[in-house]
Amino acid sequence: MRIYKVKKSWLYTSAKRNQVPVCRIAGMNYYSRKHMDALFGKSADVEAVNEWLFLLFCLMKLIYTTCL
């Protein structure tokens, strides 16, 4: 749940709707990692996105100042 940043109920609902293979061991549900990654994708690292946006902003500022 922390990997995909979704609540437990949404994880169960999405897995059931999309027929993700599940293995039940000692009362715990284990879902196929490959299928869950395909369903939810990996969540992005917020710090990396902020850094990328900052670099994009600097590049746009540089282009804008050189065009004047």
CORSUL-V105548 format. One record per backbone hydrogen bond with DSSP energy under -1.0 kcal/mol. NH is the residue of the N-H (numbers start at 1). CO is the residue of the C=O. Records with the same first field share a line. If there is no record, write none. Layout:
# CORSUL-V105548
NH: CO + CO
This chain:
# CORSUL-V105548
5: 1
6: 1
11: 7
12: 8
13: 9
14: 10
15: 11
16: 12
17: 13
18: 14
20: 15
23: 30
25: 28
28: 25
30: 23
32: 21
36: 32
37: 33
38: 34
39: 35
40: 36
41: 37
49: 45
50: 46
51: 47
52: 48
53: 49
54: 50
55: 51
56: 52
57: 53
58: 54
59: 55
60: 56
61: 57
62: 58
63: 59
64: 60
65: 61
66: 62
67: 63
